[in-house]
Amino acid sequence: MKILIASDLHGSARYCRALVDAVQREQADRVVLLGDLLYHGPRNPLPEEYDTQAVTAMLNELADRLLCVRGNCDSEVDQMVLRFPMLADYAFLSAEGVDLYLTHGHLQGPDSPPPLRPGECLVCGHTHLPVLRKQKHLTYLNPGSLALPKEGTPHSYLTLEDGVFTWRDVVTGEAFEPLH
């Protein structure tokens, strides 16, 4: 099984198309989205090709593969147009021999983690930075941002396959090393 994990699309049709292409390229069995799907938020600039209706249509085509959690820019009105649930604050997924606690990162994150058991992974978006960090008894992972990356990092996602995490540029598909 191959899982593609991404976050912070913020209504960008350009990077949603790139995500759909990545899902096909990776032959992902499951796609996890860590929130901030449609709205750009009051602190963010408008992303390239901001078009929430186009993004909604593209995401709805992936509905049978999606597992989503709510970001700080997501709302109940967004749920009205999406054909998959996206308002849970967190989800827990056990796959590929890895236990993943999935959340956007604005309520629980690396500085305020939930009570996890040793070896479990905390997977968050929110900061728009691709990160892999071992801290105390857990591993913190962030796929970065599809639409609005920060600090010169690529527009990115990560995959989990055979117990291995890989960060990739959503446009080129090239692997890269995350921040630590």
Secondary structure, DSSP 8 states (H G I E B T S, - for coil): -EEEEE---TTBHHHHHHHHHHHHHHT-SEEEE-S--S---TTS---TTB-HHHHHHHHHHTGGGEEE---TT--HHHHTT-SS----SEEEEEETTEEEEEE-SSSSBTTB-----TT-EEEE-SS--EEEEEETTEEEEEE--SSS--TT--SEEEEEETTEEEEEETTT--EE--B-
